[in-house]
Amino acid sequence: MGFRERIAANAQQHLAPGEKVEGVFAAQNAKVFRTSNRYRTVVATTQRILVFDSGTFSQTKTKELLAELPRTTRLGPASGLWHAIPFGNETLFVNRRYHRDVEAIDAR
């Protein structure tokens, strides 16, 4: 099972009946690794965008729901090595390898 499939599978328990995953990606709350760094998992569904805390070492877990955003929320356009997404009182940093995922979510 690939990275994106694991995130989608872990998010299933948080979805409403009939809600389907349309896209996922991982982010973090700092550009460089530190002990206070936390991974965030972003899951876009047919109805909303969910942001989960994934912990310090995992990019695929959906431990705690941090936010629920409207599905119409734009996450991009993504550019550069680290794309910054303002999120409440922190910024989510998305590595370049996930920029296509951000763009695909915005395109739906």
Secondary structure, DSSP 8 states (H G I E B T S, - for coil): --HHHHHHHHHGGGS-TT--EEEEEEEESSSS--TT--EEEEEEESSEEEEEEEESS-SS---EEEEEEETT-------SSEEEEEETTEEEEEEGGGHHHHHHHHH-
